[in-house]
């Protein structure tokens, strides 16, 4: 069990994440590990998170800044100044011409999340 004075708050925080995503569990475990100095094995057991998943999420952070930049460029391409309606293949080609290495599936994915694009 967790051996730390005042550790009940950490236990409550981890138990409240029972239906959360792995990313949310990973951030909670990391914050508790840094602030309360719990053992990693105990926190991962409480969060029901595998060690390999924890370390994978630690080494692969969310890269939202480049995604936001790419969405802004797509918005510029799809702006009203262009008379024709561009599909995802033409947008992907224009992005390649501007030097962005992006897959067509990524452009479609952005269109799914941002309904103003298509």
Secondary structure, DSSP 4 states (H G I P E B T S, - for coil): ---STTTHHHHHHHHTTTTS-HHHHHHHHHHHHHHT---HHHHHHHHT--HHHHHHHHHS---HHHHHHHHHHHHHHTSTTSSSPP-HHHHHHHHHHTT----HHHHHHHHHH-TTT-
